[in-house]
Amino acid sequence: MARTKDYDSTLKALQIELVDTQHWAIEQGLKIVVVFEGRDTAGKDGAIKRITEYASPRQTRVVALPKPTERETTQWYFQRYVSHLPAAGELVLFNRSWYNRAGVEPVMGFCTPQQHEHFLDDAPRFERSLTGSGIILIKLWLDISKEEQARRLQERTNDPLKKFKVSSLDAEAQIRWEAYSAARDRMLAETHHRDAPWTIVATDDKKAARLNIIRHILRRLDRPGARVGHVDTHVLFDAGRSKGKLNP
């Protein structure tokens, strides 16, 4: 568990590096997409908040799309995400993304098995077209244990300030734990590729997870002279070497 004093000082130092790196990225005209996926309560909102806290408001966008409209359900699946992609100098963070079709939708029956299969085939091609156009695509899967998720779900219910985090699907997260695990494992196996690899973040210790997420982003952007510090490989690791590390 990251101690509060150490965490606060380390976070501040990393946020300064983020500010300097974004300033450099804007000058370089980089187009950056960070995809945040993971189970409910895994800490996506908290990590995104720390990344964007001091970011440029004009060059930074957080995308958290609602349920698709009736019209959007008839479009090419990736179509509604394309309009949110960055131009030169912009940073876009997806708080859940096109990967809804690899997790929530098949588990909850919101898409057909055929649509799920098509997605798993199409996603790597779609992502290669993004990276081929010059987009830096960083994909993060935030992993959490079943016990810690149960604790956080209960905490949400009891905290009036977390009312907007409470969802009708919260109970399903625990009931369908095994189904979500199976969907996650297949997603990682079939959409982890050289052009857009998955990085898995253990988030039971949310403070350590936030620090490692920021370090990972800084390393991927690779600004000359950036001081990133040590990445804890027990907290953050490559999906291609994930065997035995994910919560079952």
TADATA-V715404 format. One record per run of one state. SS is the DSSP state (h for helix, s for strand, l for the rest). FROM is the first residue (numbers start at 1). TO is the last residue. If there is no record, write none. Layout:
SS:FROM:TO
SS:FROM:TO
This chain:
l:1:3
h:4:28
l:29:30
s:31:38
l:39:43
h:44:52
l:53:59
s:60:63
l:64:71
h:72:74
l:75:78
h:79:82
l:83:90
s:91:95
l:96:97
h:98:102
l:103:103
h:104:108
l:109:112
h:113:132
l:133:134
s:135:143
l:144:145
h:146:158
l:159:159
h:160:165
l:166:169
h:170:175
l:176:176
h:177:191
l:192:192
s:193:193
l:194:195
s:196:196
l:197:197
s:198:202
l:203:205
h:206:221
l:222:235
s:236:238
h:239:241
l:242:248
